[in-house]
Amino acid sequence: MPNSNVLTLDASNLTYEFENMRVNQGATDNNVLQYVEKYTKKKLPPNLQYLDDP
């Protein structure tokens, strides 16, 4: 797994946003990064990868 150089606190906040988008906006594993950028106006690192939770 590549390092995205995201600090732990920032990663925790992003994790919250990912789950928030999945629950409240209907985002899927395939589009959750786009939902977070669209609805929160946060700029995500270009090398950030979403790893699905089984």
PyMOL commands that set and color helices and strands:
alter all, ss='L'
color gray80, all
select helices_A, chain A and resi 8-24+32-40
alter helices_A, ss='H'
color red, helices_A
deselect
rebuild
show_as cartoon
